[in-house]
Amino acid sequence: MRITAIFLLVAGLQVSAGTMSQTVTFRGKGDVLKKVFHAIEEQTGYVVFYSKNLLNIAKAVDLDVQDMPLEDFLETVLSNQPLKYVIENKSILISPKPTVKKESADAEFYAPAAFVQITGIVTDTEGAALVGASITVKGTKNTVITDGNGRFSINANVGDVLVISYIGYQTREVTVGNETSIRVVLNVSQVELEDVSIVNTGYQRLSKRELASAVTQVKYKDIELGSKFSVDQMLAGQVPGMMFLQSSGEPGSTPKIRIRGTSSIIGGSAPLWVLDDIILEDPVPIDLSNLNSPDAAYLVGSAIAGINPTDIETITVLKDASATAIYGSRAANGVIVITTKRGRIGKPQLNYTGNISINKRITYGDLNLMNAGERIKLSQEIMEDNIKYSRVPRRLGYEGLYLDYLDRVISYDEFKEGVNKMARNNTDWYDLLFRNSVTNNHAISLSGGAERTTYYASLNLSDVQGSAKGSDQKRYSAMLKLNSWLSNKFYVGLQVNASNTRGRGFHSSVNPNKYAYETARTIPANNDDGTYFMYYTEQKSQEFPAVSAPKEDMLYNILNETKLTGSKSNVANITAQFNLEYKFLNYFRYRFTGGFDQALTNTQSWAEERSNFVATRRLWNAGSLVPGTDNFNNSVIPWGGILSNNDQRKYSYTVRNSFDFNKTFNDDHLVNAMAGQEIRSLQYKGMSNTYYGWQPERGNTVSPALTTAYLNYISNLRPTITDNINNNLSWFGSLTYTYRDKITVNGNVRADGSNNFGENPKYRFLPIW
């Protein structure tokens, strides 16, 4: 027995001495614990026993040691790990640290050392659960995936960092603290993949793979053009199948947009605009894109004109019949859904965006048009070839000088000098009427937020000069958005937009580009003394019927006309929106949306007394009429100018309630259903009138001459009242079924009741599906 005891003691000492004599060398940064154990086995010959589950809770190892004794090495490696070790002969056993006893003021309990079970939910900024999001304890392989409701549960140490990631969204890191339940909101990534992008239809937010509809989505950053005034102008050429026609080069002009062609003979064909789930209405009760002779109306802009483009996140175009089933018959022309930016979680961020662009004016060098010398040469060739004019030329330009020479009004030397002078002048109408236009766009925004509440605020100034002198437009706009999850189930959002747009333009009788393109450069703009060169237009023989034709030839000068005529607009708009969401029973969500929109619009168009436009209404040039004569009494406006004024007020509100159901069955079958009710009201109040005898030089007074012609004229002239109200009550529903993200079926239905349908119950709530 003594011999045996001595033998075991010697063997034990040998084992201990052998253990202490083993050393380990290791260099690594961010390596997993498995690699460390492998190095021990290779360098010492010891076998390390451990469970793979333990590696999931282990942290990464940063170590650089040289010939460190094995036990010291193990102590160093595992000092910051929830693990312990035991050496048995040539084996190393790795196991979790034992539970420790913790005391509180109320009671005693036992818990694993440093471990906390974290539960939570992962959603996007709209509150939709993100299924399949990854949650990892940073530096470890401890990873879990969110379930069909976006929920997860994971074990971690206090102070650990959870890394939450999802394809198409920005990755977030959350430090584990005392809270055991958290809510994580992920923002859409700027490099969001197209096949998993979220589509906002205005009523729902669905993944693209859940839609069978014809939908095109673009981002503002892809269409941003600093020289454009509004987002509808920026959409030119950006959406496949969308027809875009810019009928005017003025900065505030409303383009014609056609998504589904010309779908109506007498009705409008413009698409429906939706901003953050609320339908927008034009500030005046007409389809501005169909106006051909609008006076100042073209300066008003479309429903979206007052929105600051830099506030826009995405633009979704709904093209097919399913859009009609969602929004009703008004969406037959297609729907353009705009989603604005939201605040992002984090420290306050102040962003400034600004650009200044210069557009070079058009020149005769850009066009295949004759200069003055070439125009004179053409006239000479016509006469040399004995080609007859279709009518007697006006006494203007080369032909006018030639006729004066034939009539012996001027001598040959005077005729020759006049021709040389025309060639030297070579009037540049594009230089006189156009300019190198400058566009200024400046926007500043402030965004930020905490875990549950975000905010976004912006200010914008756009100053756009038209290419023609006397045309410009300015817009001032502001936005404020506040979004907050008061709890994991309850969300509220508030949004306010305000804008003021002011435009200046031309009277409907003035078209600078048409004049510069068609007018010969042999005609001077000014006399030698600097006064305007006035020439006869021969409107006396061209106006019909004869009773309304001018009684003498009218004098005209384009510079005089642009000075004495014009138009302007002023549109002030404010919209407010309140959103509320409540989640219940895991798969259901209730949504409330309330919106209010008000716009005040004033447009004016004028022509002063000495303008050619007023002269054609007077039937005489300015200064030709003498009070008390028959000619004076037969003129509707023997003195003063003409002022047209139009005031419009728009009020609209929307109240919407809806319920959503979203659930995945057996990981294969996704069902998304939505049903709701909506009340909308749109009211216009307006009046327009035209005033004769306007005298701006006397403080904008109106003092018409009470002639016989004027009294007969105003007997048929009444102020136009454009009051109108449109109320709607709607029911709608949508159902989407997706099988393994491969097969998708969509169905939509809507029923509208409106005061426009009349009183017959037969025509109420006709469904569209």
C-alpha positions in Angstrom: 0.0 0.0 0.0 2.8 2.4 0.8 4.5 1.6 -2.5 1.3 2.2 -4.3 0.7 5.6 -2.5 4.2 6.7 -3.3 3.7 5.7 -7.0 0.5 7.7 -7.3 2.1 10.8 -5.5 5.0 10.8 -8.0 2.6 10.4 -10.9 0.5 13.3 -9.7 3.5 15.5 -9.3 4.6 14.6 -12.8 1.3 15.5 -14.1 1.3 18.8 -12.3 4.8 19.6 -13.4 4.0 18.6 -16.9 1.0 20.9 -16.9 3.0 23.9 -15.7 5.8 23.2 -18.2 3.4 23.4 -21.2 3.3 26.8 -22.9 1.1 28.4 -25.6 1.8 31.1 -28.2 -1.2 32.8 -29.8 -1.7 36.0 -31.9 -5.2 36.9 -33.0 -7.7 39.7 -33.1 -11.5 39.1 -33.2 -11.0 35.3 -33.4 -13.5 32.9 -32.2 -12.9 30.7 -29.2 -12.8 27.5 -31.2 -9.6 28.7 -32.9 -8.0 29.3 -29.5 -8.9 25.8 -28.4 -7.4 24.4 -31.6 -4.1 26.2 -30.9 -4.0 24.7 -27.4 -4.5 21.2 -28.8 -1.8 21.6 -31.5 0.8 23.1 -29.2 0.3 21.2 -26.0 -1.1 17.9 -27.0 -4.0 18.4 -24.6 -7.6 17.6 -25.7 -10.2 20.4 -25.1 -13.7 19.1 -24.5 -16.6 21.6 -24.9 -20.2 21.9 -26.1 -20.8 23.7 -29.4 -23.7 25.6 -27.7 -21.1 27.2 -25.4 -19.4 28.9 -28.4 -22.6 30.7 -29.2 -22.4 32.7 -26.0 -18.6 33.2 -26.1 -17.0 36.5 -27.1 -14.3 37.1 -29.7 -10.7 36.9 -28.5 -8.1 39.6 -28.9 -4.8 38.2 -27.7 -1.0 38.4 -28.4 1.1 36.2 -26.1 4.4 34.3 -26.4 5.2 31.1 -24.6 2.6 31.6 -21.8 2.1 28.7 -19.4 -1.1 26.8 -20.2 -3.0 27.5 -17.0 -2.1 31.2 -17.2 -3.2 31.2 -20.8 -6.6 29.6 -19.9 -7.1 32.1 -17.1 -6.4 35.0 -19.5 -8.6 33.6 -22.3 -11.6 32.8 -20.1 -11.4 35.7 -17.7 -14.0 37.7 -19.7 -16.0 34.7 -20.8 -19.0 33.1 -19.0 -17.0 29.8 -19.0 -14.6 27.9 -16.6 -12.1 25.1 -17.2 -10.9 22.0 -15.4 -7.7 20.1 -16.3 -7.8 16.3 -15.9 -4.7 14.5 -17.0 -4.2 15.5 -20.7 -7.8 16.7 -21.0 -9.3 20.2 -20.6 -13.0 20.4 -19.8 -14.8 23.7 -20.7 -18.2 24.3 -19.0 -20.5 27.2 -18.0 -19.7 29.1 -14.8 -21.9 28.0 -12.0 -25.0 29.9 -10.9 -24.3 32.5 -8.1 -26.5 33.7 -5.4 -27.8 37.3 -5.7 -29.5 39.2 -3.0 -32.1 42.0 -3.1 -33.9 44.0 -0.5 -37.1 42.0 -0.9 -36.1 38.4 -1.6 -33.3 36.0 -2.6 -33.2 34.4 -6.0 -30.7 32.5 -8.1 -29.8 33.5 -11.7 -27.1 32.6 -14.1 -24.0 34.8 -13.7 -24.2 37.9 -16.0 -26.9 36.4 -18.3 -30.0 38.3 -19.3 -32.8 37.0 -21.5 -33.7 39.8 -23.9 -37.1 39.8 -25.7 -38.2 42.3 -28.3 -39.7 43.2 -31.7 -38.1 44.5 -34.9 -40.1 46.8 -37.1 -39.6 49.3 -39.9 -40.3 53.1 -39.6 -43.9 52.5 -40.6 -44.4 50.0 -37.7 -44.6 46.9 -39.9 -42.9 43.8 -38.3 -39.8 42.6 -40.1 -39.9 38.8 -40.4 -36.5 37.1 -40.5 -34.4 39.9 -39.1 -31.1 38.8 -37.6 -30.1 39.6 -34.0 -26.5 38.7 -33.0 -24.5 39.3 -29.9 -21.6 41.2 -31.3 -18.4 39.2 -31.5 -20.2 35.9 -30.9 -22.1 33.3 -32.9 -25.1 33.8 -30.6 -27.7 34.6 -33.3 -31.5 34.4 -33.4 -34.1 35.2 -36.1 -37.4 37.1 -35.7 -40.6 35.2 -36.1 -43.7 35.9 -38.2 -44.6 38.8 -35.9 -41.1 40.3 -35.8 -40.4 39.1 -32.3 -37.3 37.5 -30.9 -35.7 36.2 -27.6 -31.9 36.0 -27.0 -29.5 35.5 -24.0 -26.8 38.0 -23.5 -24.6 39.7 -20.9 -25.3 43.1 -19.5 -23.1 45.4 -21.5 -23.1 43.3 -24.6 -24.0 44.8 -28.0 -26.8 43.4 -30.0 -26.4 43.7 -33.8 -29.8 43.9 -35.6 -29.7 43.5 -39.4 -32.2 43.0 -42.2 -31.8 43.0 -46.0 -32.6 46.4 -47.4 -32.4 48.1 -44.1 -29.7 49.9 -42.1 -28.0 47.8 -39.4 -28.4 48.9 -35.8 -26.5 48.2 -32.6 -28.2 48.2 -29.2 -26.3 47.9 -25.9 -27.9 45.5 -23.4 -28.8 47.3 -20.2 -31.3 46.7 -17.4 -34.3 46.5 -19.8 -35.3 43.0 -20.7 -37.8 44.0 -23.4 -36.9 46.3 -26.3 -38.3 47.5 -29.6 -35.9 48.1 -32.5 -36.8 50.3 -35.5 -34.8 49.9 -38.7 -34.5 52.6 -41.3 -34.6 51.7 -45.0 -31.1 51.5 -46.4 -30.0 53.9 -49.1 -28.8 50.9 -51.1 -32.1 49.1 -50.7 -32.4 46.2 -53.1 -35.1 46.5 -55.7 -36.6 43.1 -55.3 -37.4 43.6 -51.6 -38.3 47.2 -51.6 -41.5 48.3 -49.9 -44.2 49.8 -52.1 -46.6 52.3 -50.6 -50.0 52.2 -52.4 -51.4 55.0 -50.1 -53.6 52.5 -48.3 -51.0 49.7 -47.7 -47.3 49.1 -47.5 -46.4 45.9 -49.2 -43.3 44.2 -50.4 -42.9 44.3 -54.2 -43.0 40.5 -54.2 -46.5 40.7 -52.7 -47.9 42.8 -55.5 -49.2 41.5 -58.9 -50.0 45.1 -60.0 -48.1 47.2 -62.5 -46.1 49.4 -60.2 -43.0 51.6 -60.8 -41.1 53.1 -57.9 -38.4 55.8 -58.2 -36.4 57.6 -55.6 -36.0 61.3 -55.4 -32.3 61.1 -55.5 -32.6 59.4 -59.0 -34.7 62.2 -60.5 -33.3 65.3 -58.7 -32.8 68.2 -61.1 -31.9 71.5 -59.5 -33.2 73.5 -62.5 -36.8 72.1 -62.1 -39.3 73.8 -59.9 -41.6 70.9 -58.9 -41.6 67.1 -58.8 -44.0 66.7 -61.7 -41.5 68.4 -63.9 -38.7 66.1 -62.7 -40.7 62.9 -63.6 -40.1 63.5 -67.4 -38.6 60.3 -68.8 -38.3 58.6 -65.5 -41.3 56.2 -65.6 -41.7 53.6 -68.4 -45.0 54.1 -70.2 -45.6 57.6 -68.8 -46.3 60.3 -71.4 -44.9 63.7 -70.5 -45.6 66.9 -72.4 -44.2 70.3 -71.3 -46.4 72.7 -73.2 -44.7 75.8 -71.8 -41.2 76.8 -70.9 -42.3 79.0 -68.0 -41.1 77.8 -64.5 -44.6 77.3 -63.0 -46.3 75.7 -66.0 -48.1 72.5 -65.4 -47.0 69.6 -67.6 -49.4 67.1 -69.1 -48.8 63.7 -67.6 -50.6 60.6 -69.0 -50.1 57.2 -67.4 -53.0 55.3 -69.1 -53.4 57.5 -72.2 -56.3 59.8 -72.9 -59.0 58.0 -71.0 -61.8 60.6 -71.3 -63.2 62.7 -74.1 -64.7 65.5 -72.0 -63.2 64.7 -68.6 -59.7 65.1 -67.3 -56.9 62.7 -68.0 -54.4 63.8 -65.4 -53.3 61.2 -62.8 -54.4 61.3 -59.1 -51.7 62.7 -56.7 -51.4 61.1 -53.2 -49.1 62.6 -50.6 -48.4 60.4 -47.5 -51.7 58.5 -47.9 -53.9 61.7 -48.4 -55.3 62.5 -51.9 -54.3 66.0 -53.0 -56.6 68.3 -55.0 -55.8 71.0 -57.5 -55.9 74.5 -55.9 -58.5 75.6 -58.5 -61.4 73.4 -59.7 -60.1 72.8 -63.3 -57.7 70.4 -64.9 -54.7 72.7 -65.2 -52.9 70.4 -67.5 -55.6 70.8 -70.2 -55.5 74.6 -70.3 -54.5 76.1 -73.6 -55.1 79.9 -73.0 -54.9 80.2 -69.3 -53.8 83.8 -68.7 -52.4 83.6 -65.2 -53.8 80.1 -64.5 -50.7 78.4 -65.8 -48.8 80.0 -62.9 -50.9 78.1 -60.3 -49.3 74.7 -60.7 -50.8 71.3 -60.0 -51.8 69.7 -56.7 -48.2 68.8 -55.9 -46.6 72.1 -56.9 -46.3 73.4 -53.4 -44.3 70.4 -52.1 -40.6 70.8 -51.5 -39.0 68.0 -53.7 -36.1 67.5 -51.3 -38.6 66.3 -48.7 -39.6 63.4 -50.9 -38.3 59.9 -50.2 -40.0 57.7 -52.9 -42.5 58.1 -55.7 -44.7 55.1 -56.6 -46.7 55.1 -59.8 -49.7 52.8 -59.9 -50.6 52.1 -63.6 -53.2 49.4 -64.0 -56.8 48.7 -63.1 -56.0 47.7 -59.6 -55.3 51.3 -58.8 -58.9 52.1 -59.8 -60.2 49.4 -57.5 -58.2 51.0 -54.6 -59.0 54.6 -55.2 -62.2 54.5 -57.3 -63.0 55.8 -60.7 -60.9 59.0 -60.2 -57.9 56.8 -60.4 -58.7 55.6 -64.0 -55.9 57.9 -65.2 -53.3 56.3 -62.8 -52.1 57.2 -59.4 -48.8 58.8 -58.3 -48.1 58.1 -54.6 -45.5 60.3 -52.9 -43.9 59.3 -49.6 -41.9 62.0 -47.7 -38.9 61.6 -45.4 -39.1 60.8 -41.8 -36.7 61.5 -38.9 -34.0 58.9 -38.3 -33.1 57.5 -34.9 -30.0 59.1 -33.5 -28.4 62.4 -32.7 -29.9 65.5 -34.4 -28.7 65.9 -37.9 -28.8 69.3 -39.7 -28.6 68.9 -43.5 -28.3 71.7 -46.1 -29.0 71.1 -49.8 -28.4 73.9 -52.3 -27.8 74.4 -55.9 -27.5 77.3 -58.3 -27.9 76.5 -62.0 -27.6 78.8 -65.0 -29.5 78.1 -68.2 -28.1 79.7 -71.3 -30.6 81.5 -73.4 -31.5 80.5 -76.9 -29.7 82.4 -79.7 -30.1 82.7 -83.4 -27.0 80.6 -83.8 -29.0 77.7 -82.3 -31.7 78.1 -85.0 -31.8 77.9 -88.8 -33.1 81.4 -89.2 -32.1 84.3 -91.5 -30.3 87.3 -90.2 -31.2 90.8 -91.5 -28.8 90.6 -94.5 -30.1 87.3 -95.6 -33.7 88.5 -95.3 -33.0 91.5 -97.5 -31.3 89.3 -100.0 -34.3 87.0 -100.1 -36.6 89.9 -100.8 -34.4 91.2 -103.6 -34.3 87.7 -105.2 -38.1 87.5 -105.0 -38.4 90.8 -106.9 -35.7 90.0 -109.4 -37.5 86.8 -110.3 -40.8 88.6 -110.6 -42.5 86.3 -108.0 -45.8 87.8 -106.8 -46.6 88.2 -103.2 -49.9 86.6 -102.1 -51.0 89.9 -100.7 -49.7 93.5 -100.6 -46.8 93.6 -98.2 -47.0 95.7 -95.1 -45.0 98.9 -95.3 -42.4 97.4 -92.9 -38.9 96.1 -93.4 -37.3 95.9 -96.8 -40.7 95.6 -98.6 -41.9 98.8 -96.8 -38.8 100.8 -97.9 -39.2 99.5 -101.4 -42.9 100.5 -101.6 -42.0 104.0 -100.2 -39.3 104.3 -103.0 -41.8 103.3 -105.7 -44.3 105.8 -104.4 -41.7 108.5 -104.4 -42.0 109.0 -100.6 -38.2 108.6 -100.3 -35.4 109.0 -102.8 -33.1 106.2 -104.0 -30.3 107.4 -101.7 -32.7 107.3 -98.8 -33.9 103.9 -99.8 -30.3 102.6 -100.1 -29.3 104.1 -96.7 -32.4 102.6 -95.1 -31.5 99.1 -96.4 -27.9 99.4 -95.1 -29.2 100.6 -91.7 -31.5 97.5 -91.5 -28.6 95.2 -92.2 -26.4 96.9 -89.6 -29.1 96.8 -86.9 -29.8 93.1 -87.4 -32.2 93.2 -84.5 -31.6 90.3 -82.0 -35.0 89.6 -80.7 -33.8 86.7 -78.6 -31.3 89.0 -76.8 -34.0 91.6 -76.2 -36.7 89.2 -74.9 -34.7 86.4 -73.3 -31.9 86.0 -70.8 -29.5 83.6 -69.2 -31.8 82.4 -66.4 -30.6 81.6 -62.9 -32.3 79.0 -60.7 -31.8 78.9 -56.9 -32.9 76.0 -54.8 -32.0 75.9 -51.1 -33.3 73.5 -48.4 -32.4 72.9 -44.8 -33.7 70.0 -42.7 -33.3 68.8 -39.1 -34.0 65.2 -38.2 -33.3 62.9 -35.3 -35.0 60.9 -32.6 -34.8 58.4 -29.8 -35.8 54.8 -29.7 -39.5 55.5 -29.9 -39.9 59.0 -31.2 -38.5 60.7 -34.3 -38.8 64.1 -35.8 -38.2 65.8 -39.2 -38.4 69.5 -40.0 -37.5 71.4 -43.2 -37.5 74.8 -44.8 -37.1 75.4 -48.6 -36.7 78.4 -50.9 -36.9 78.0 -54.7 -36.3 80.9 -57.0 -36.6 80.0 -60.6 -36.2 82.5 -63.4 -37.9 81.9 -66.7 -35.9 82.1 -69.9 -38.0 85.0 -71.1 -37.5 88.3 -69.3 -40.5 89.0 -67.0 -41.1 85.4 -66.0 -40.2 84.0 -62.6 -41.5 81.9 -59.8 -40.7 81.7 -56.1 -41.8 79.1 -53.5 -41.4 79.1 -49.8 -42.3 75.8 -48.0 -41.9 74.2 -44.6 -42.6 70.8 -43.2 -42.8 69.3 -39.7 -43.3 65.6 -38.9 -43.4 63.9 -35.6 -43.7 60.2 -35.2 -43.8 58.3 -31.9 -44.5 54.7 -30.7 -46.0 55.4 -27.3 -45.7 51.6 -26.7 -45.0 48.5 -28.6 -48.6 48.6 -29.8 -49.6 52.2 -30.0 -48.3 54.7 -32.6 -49.2 58.3 -33.4 -47.9 60.6 -36.1 -48.4 64.3 -36.8 -47.5 66.2 -40.0 -47.9 69.8 -41.2 -47.0 71.2 -44.6 -47.2 74.8 -45.5 -46.2 76.6 -48.8 -46.5 79.9 -50.5 -45.9 80.1 -54.3 -45.7 83.4 -56.2 -45.4 83.6 -59.9 -45.0 86.3 -62.6 -45.7 85.7 -66.3 -47.1 87.0 -69.5 -50.6 88.1 -70.6 -52.3 85.5 -72.9 -51.9 87.9 -75.8 -48.0 87.9 -75.5 -45.8 85.0 -76.6 -42.1 86.1 -76.6 -40.8 82.9 -78.2 -43.3 82.9 -81.0 -42.6 86.6 -81.7 -38.8 86.2 -81.7 -39.0 83.1 -83.9 -41.3 84.6 -86.5 -40.3 88.3 -86.7 -37.8 89.5 -89.3 -34.6 90.9 -87.9 -34.9 93.8 -90.3 -37.5 95.4 -88.1 -36.0 97.7 -85.4 -37.0 97.6 -81.8 -36.2 101.2 -81.0 -36.0 104.5 -82.9 -32.8 106.5 -83.1 -33.9 108.5 -80.0 -34.4 105.4 -77.9 -38.2 105.4 -78.0 -40.1 102.2 -79.0 -40.4 101.7 -82.8 -44.2 101.3 -83.2 -45.4 99.7 -86.5 -48.8 99.1 -87.9 -50.1 95.5 -87.6 -52.9 95.8 -90.2 -55.4 94.2 -87.7 -58.0 96.5 -89.2 -58.3 94.2 -92.2 -57.8 90.9 -90.4 -60.4 91.1 -87.6 -63.9 89.6 -88.2 -66.7 90.3 -87.9 -66.3 93.8 -89.2 -68.4 95.4 -86.4 -65.8 94.3 -83.9 -62.7 95.0 -86.1 -60.4 97.9 -85.2 -61.4 101.2 -86.9 -57.7 102.0 -87.6 -54.5 100.0 -88.0 -53.1 99.1 -84.6 -49.6 100.2 -83.4 -47.5 97.4 -82.0 -44.1 96.9 -80.3 -43.3 93.7 -78.4 -41.2 95.5 -75.8 -44.1 98.0 -75.1 -46.5 95.0 -74.8 -44.4 93.1 -72.3 -44.1 96.3 -70.2 -47.8 97.1 -70.2 -49.3 93.6 -69.8 -48.7 90.7 -67.6 -50.1 88.2 -65.1 -49.3 86.9 -61.6 -50.4 84.3 -59.1 -50.2 83.8 -55.4 -51.0 80.4 -53.9 -50.9 79.8 -50.1 -51.4 76.2 -49.0 -51.4 74.4 -45.7 -52.1 70.7 -45.0 -52.3 68.9 -41.7 -52.4 65.2 -41.0 -52.8 63.0 -38.0 -52.2 59.2 -38.0 -52.9 56.6 -35.3 -52.1 52.9 -35.2 -52.9 50.2 -32.7 -51.8 46.6 -32.9 -53.8 43.8 -31.2 -54.0 40.0 -31.2 -50.5 39.9 -32.8 -51.8 39.8 -36.4 -54.2 42.7 -36.5 -53.7 46.5 -36.8 -56.1 49.4 -36.7 -55.3 52.6 -38.5 -56.8 56.0 -38.4 -55.9 58.8 -40.8 -57.2 62.3 -40.7 -56.2 65.0 -43.0 -57.1 68.6 -43.7 -56.0 70.7 -46.8 -56.6 74.4 -47.4 -55.5 76.5 -50.3 -56.0 80.2 -51.0 -55.3 81.2 -54.7 -55.3 84.6 -56.4 -54.5 85.1 -60.0 -54.5 88.3 -61.9 -54.1 89.3 -65.6 -53.9 92.9 -66.8 -53.3 95.1 -69.8 -52.8 98.9 -69.4 -54.4 101.6 -71.5 -51.6 102.1 -74.1 -51.1 98.4 -74.8 -52.1 96.8 -78.2 -54.4 94.4 -76.4 -56.6 97.1 -75.0 -56.4 99.0 -78.3 -58.0 96.1 -80.1 -60.9 96.2 -77.5 -61.1 100.0 -77.8 -61.1 99.7 -81.6 -58.8 102.7 -81.7 -55.2 103.4 -80.7 -54.6 105.2 -77.5 -55.3 108.9 -77.7 -57.4 108.7 -80.9 -60.8 109.1 -79.2 -62.4 112.4 -78.2 -65.1 112.4 -75.5 -68.5 113.2 -76.7 -68.1 111.9 -80.2 -69.9 108.9 -81.7 -66.6 106.9 -81.9 -66.1 107.5 -78.2 -69.6 106.4 -77.3 -69.3 103.3 -79.4 -66.2 102.0 -77.6 -66.5 99.7 -74.6 -63.2 101.0 -73.1 -62.4 104.5 -74.4 -59.9 105.0 -71.5 -58.2 102.9 -68.9 -57.0 99.3 -69.0 -58.4 95.8 -68.3 -57.9 93.8 -65.1 -59.0 90.3 -64.6 -59.0 88.9 -61.0 -59.8 85.4 -59.8 -60.0 84.4 -56.1 -60.4 80.7 -55.1 -60.5 79.0 -51.7 -60.2 75.2 -51.4 -61.1 73.2 -48.3 -60.9 69.5 -48.1 -60.7 66.9 -45.3 -60.3 63.1 -45.2 -61.2 60.7 -42.4 -60.2 57.1 -42.9 -60.5 54.0 -40.7 -59.0 50.6 -41.7 -58.1 47.2 -40.2 -55.1 45.1 -41.4 -54.4 41.4 -41.0 -51.0 40.0 -41.7 -50.0 36.4 -40.9 -47.8 33.7 -42.3 -49.1 30.1 -42.0 -46.6 27.2 -41.9 -43.9 29.5 -43.2 -45.3 29.1 -46.8 -48.6 30.9 -46.9 -48.7 34.7 -46.4 -52.1 36.3 -46.1 -52.5 40.1 -46.0 -56.0 41.6 -45.8 -57.2 45.1 -45.4 -60.7 46.6 -45.0 -61.7 50.2 -44.3 -64.0 53.1 -44.6 -63.3 56.6 -45.8 -65.1 60.0 -45.7 -63.9 62.8 -48.0 -65.1 66.3 -48.6 -63.9 68.8 -51.1 -65.2 72.4 -51.3 -64.3 75.2 -53.6 -65.4 78.8 -53.1 -64.4 81.3 -55.7 -65.3 84.4 -57.7 -63.7 85.9 -60.8 -64.4 89.1 -62.6 -63.0 91.4 -65.3 -62.8 95.1 -64.8 -62.7 97.7 -67.6 -61.4 101.2 -67.0 -58.6 100.0 -64.7 -56.1 102.8 -63.9 -53.0 101.6 -62.0 -51.4 105.0 -62.1 -54.3 106.3 -59.9 -53.9 103.8 -57.1 -55.4 100.8 -58.9 -58.8 102.4 -59.2 -61.5 101.2 -61.6 -63.4 104.0 -63.3 -65.0 102.9 -66.6 -66.4 105.3 -69.1 -70.2 104.8 -69.1 -70.6 104.7 -72.8 -73.4 103.1 -74.7 -71.2 100.3 -75.8 -69.9 99.6 -72.2 -73.4 99.6 -70.7 -74.5 97.1 -73.3 -71.4 95.0 -72.6 -71.8 94.8 -68.8 -75.5 93.9 -69.1 -74.3 90.5 -70.2 -71.3 90.5 -67.9 -71.6 88.9 -64.5 -69.0 87.9 -61.9 -68.4 84.2 -62.2 -69.0 82.2 -59.0 -67.3 78.8 -58.8 -68.6 77.5 -55.5 -68.8 73.7 -55.5 -68.9 70.9 -52.9 -68.1 67.2 -53.4 -68.8 64.7 -50.6 -67.8 61.0 -50.7 -68.4 58.0 -48.5 -66.4 54.9 -49.5 -65.8 51.3 -48.4 -62.8 49.4 -49.6 -61.0 46.2 -49.2 -57.8 44.4 -50.3 -56.6 40.8 -50.1 -53.2 39.4 -50.9 -52.1 35.8 -50.9 -48.5 34.8 -51.5 -47.2 31.2 -51.6 -43.5 30.8 -50.8 -42.7 34.3 -52.4 -43.3 32.7 -55.8 -47.1 32.9 -56.4 -49.0 36.1 -55.6 -52.7 36.9 -56.0 -54.1 40.4 -55.3 -57.7 41.4 -55.1 -59.2 44.9 -54.5 -62.7 46.2 -54.2 -64.2 49.6 -53.6 -67.7 51.2 -53.3 -68.2 54.9 -53.5 -71.2 57.1 -52.6 -71.2 60.7 -53.6 -73.5 63.7 -53.8 -72.6 63.8 -57.5 -74.5 60.6 -58.1 -77.9 62.2 -57.4 -80.7 60.9 -55.2 -81.6 57.6 -56.9 -80.5 54.8 -54.6 -79.9 52.6 -57.7 -76.7 54.6 -58.4 -75.3 54.6 -55.0 -72.3 52.6 -53.9 -71.6 51.0 -57.2 -68.7 48.6 -56.6 -65.4 48.6 -58.5 -63.2 45.5 -58.3 
